[in-house]
Amino acid sequence: MACALPLAWSAEPVTAHVLEGTEHGFLSLSTQDGRVVATGDDIQIADGDKITSHLVFHFKDGSVDDETTVFTQHEEFKLISEHHVQKGPFFPHPMDLAIDVASGEVTVKTTQKDGKEFDDTEHMDMPADLANGLVNAIVKNLKPERAETKISMIVPTPKPRLVALAISPRGEESFLLAGARRKALAYEIKIELGGVAGVVAQFVGRQPPNVHLWILGGELPTFLREEGQSFEDGPILVMSLVSPTWPHAARPSAKPNPAKH
């Protein structure tokens, strides 16, 4: 049996007010000084109230961060499965995490700091609010006036462990959209390792830095930006939306209309 951390919060799924749908978005990952390290695709396919989400980043050094999440959103967000792979030179410890909620099976494959490969399958009690691959969708459905929301997540350490994500609103912040000023809702996400203070942190690693997330509120809340680590002890990376651009010489142009002379 897995040695999961005890739940010290109410494992209640978040109500789905803003439903996810079929989409294809474009993202970038950059360092805090603005250097782009990866470009990504965020693809979602809706089948009734079941959504399959595929988020993949291709790094300039050939590394890949690939996450596929399947969930339902009938009244509440409920995870069905997740498969998250990180591999390549950008990741010091390649990781392959697979979660199947129905069977309660979690499989972790990692390469440890000493170079040894770790392959472990555990059976865990899956909390109803398990949010692997669902954090952005959940935050879009939070009420800004709510002081804190806690959800569950499974992390490889290298054994699968259950942690809490404490999500707190941090007010509004200004950003520019094609030169026009808009307001974003800012959120801070603290990863709570649980257990006796210090004991669990020593076991699974140092307390990770908080994640920062920005959402455009209003009639249809939309993800804008995220700052946080992609892996333990990794650099802070900025994930943000991007739009296609064309070099001047390759700019799309209207084809001549043969009917006109």
N, C-alpha and C positions, 0 to 999 in steps of 0.2 A: 504493500500500500504506500501511496505517496505521503511524504511528510509535509503536508500543506499547512500553511499558517492559519490559525483560527480566525474566523470572521469576527471582527469587532465592529462591523457596520451592518446596516440593514441591506441585505442583498435584494433590492427591488429594481426590476428593469425600468428604464426610462421610457415614459410614454412617448409614442411616435406621433407628434403633431405635424412635423415637416417631413414628408415622405421622400425617400430616395427614389430615383428613377433612372432610366437609360440615359447615359451621357458618355462623353469622351472629352476629358480635360487634359491640359498640358501643364507640367510643373517643372520646376528647377530646384536643385539643391546647391546651395552656395555656402561658403564660409562667412563668418561675421564681417570680414573685410570686403565681401562682395565677389570673391572668386568662385565662379561656377565649377562644381566638381561633377555634376550629373544632371541629366535631363530625364524627365519621366512622363509616363502616360497613366492617367486615372480613368479606367474604363469600368462602367457599371451597366449590367444588363438586368432588366426587371422581368420577372415571370410571375404575374399576379402579385402577391405580397412578399414573394421571395426575391432577394437581390443577390447577384453574384458580382462582387467587386474585385477588380484586378488592378493593383497599384504596382508598377514596376519602374525602377530607376536604373539607367545604364550610365556607368561612370566612365570618365575619360580614360582611366587606367584599365578598363575592361571589366571591372567589378560589376556585380548585379545585386540589387536589393529587390526581391520579388515576393509580393504578398497577395494571396487570393483568399477572400473572405466570403462566406455564404451565410446569409442571415434572413430572418423574416421581420416584418414590421407591421404585423397585424395588431394594432393598439399599442404594442410595446416592441422594442428592439430585442431580438433573441438570436444569439449566435447559434449557427448550425455546425460550421466547421471553419478552420483557418489553417492555411499552410504558408509559412513565412521562411524564405531562404535568403541568406546573405552569404555571398562567396566572392572571392577575388582578393587582390592585394590590398584594397582599401580596408578590408576587415581582417584584423589580426587573428581573430578566432571565428572562422566560418561557422555558420549556424543553420540548422534545418529544424524548424519547429512545426509539428502537426498536431492539431487539436480536433477531436471528434466528440461533440457534446453528447450525442445519443448513447455512445458506448462508454463515455467517460475516459477515453484513452488519450493520453498525451505522449508523443514521441519526440525526443530531443536528440539531435546529433550535432556535436560541437567538437572543435579542436581546442584543447586546453592550452594554458600558458606554457606548459612543459612540452608541447607538441603532440601529446597523446590524444588519440581520438576517443570521444565519449559517445556512447550510443545507449539510450535508456528509454524504456517505455513504462509509463506509470498509469495506474487507474486512480482518478481523482473524482471527488464529489464536485460537480460543476455548479457554481452559484448561478442563480437566475439572471444576475446582472453582469455576467461575464462579457467583457468589452474588447477583446482582442480584435483589432481591425475595425472597430466601430467608434473610436473616440471622436473623430470629427463629426460623424452623424449625430452622436449623442449631444455634443456641445451645441450644435445648431438647434437642439430641442430644449435647451435649458432656459429657464426664466432668469433674466439678469438680476432680478431682485432677490433671488434665492442665494443665501450666504455661502452655502457649500453643498456640493453633491459628491457622493462617494460611489465609485463603481469598482468592479473587480477585474484583474488582469492576471494571466499566467505568463511568467517570465522564465527563461532558461538560465540556471545559475550554477552549474550546468544542469542540475536536476530541475524539473519543473516546480516552480513555487508560485503560490498565490499571493499577490500584493493588492493594495488598495490605491486607487487614484483619487485624490481629493481635489476637486475642481472648484475654483473660486473665481467669481467675477472681479475684475480690476478696473471697472469704469470704462469710459470711452476714450479713444485716441484718434487723432486726425491722420488721414492719409490722403494722397492725391490720386485722382483718376483722370488721366489725360489733362492734367493741370487744374482740374476742379477739385475742391476740397470736400471730402466726405468724412463720416464718422464710423469707426469700427468699434465693436465690443471686444474688449481685451479679457482674456482668461488666463489664470495661472494654474498649473497642474502639478501637485506634489505627489511623488511616489512614496507611499507609506509602507515600509517593510514589515511593520507589526512586531509582535513579540515584546520581550523585555528590552527596554531601551539599551541599544548598543550591542546586545547579544546577537540578534538576527543580522544586524548590519555587518558585524564582523564575519558572520557565516557566509552571507551572500555577496559581500563587497561593501564598498563605501556608499554612503547615502548619495544617490544620483542628484544632479542639479534639477531644479524645477523646469518644467516645459511651459512655454508661453504660446498662446494661440489667439488668433484674431479672426473674428467673424463679422461679416456685414449683416446687420440686423434688418428688421423691417418685415415686409410682406413675405419674402422668401429668403430666409437666412442663407448665407453663402460663405464657404471657407475662403479666407484670404491669405493667411500666413501662419507658419509655425516655426518656433525656434526650440531646439532640443537636441539631445544625443541620439544617434542611431544605434549605438551599442555602448556597453559599459566602458568607461574611461575614454570614449571617443570624443572627437571635437564637437562643439556646438555647431549645428548646421541649420540653415534657414531654408525652409520649404515654402515656395510661393508660386502663385499662378503666373504663367507666361503666355504670350500671344505670338503667333507666327510672324516672322519678319523676312523681308526679301532684300538681298543685295541690290543696289541700284541697277546693275546690268541685267539682273534676272527678275526684275519687278514684273508681275503679271500685267498685261495690257490687253485692251479690247482688240479682237480680231477685226480686220477690215470687213465691212459689209459689202458683198459683191453687188447688192441691189442699188448701192449708191454710186454715183459717178462724179 
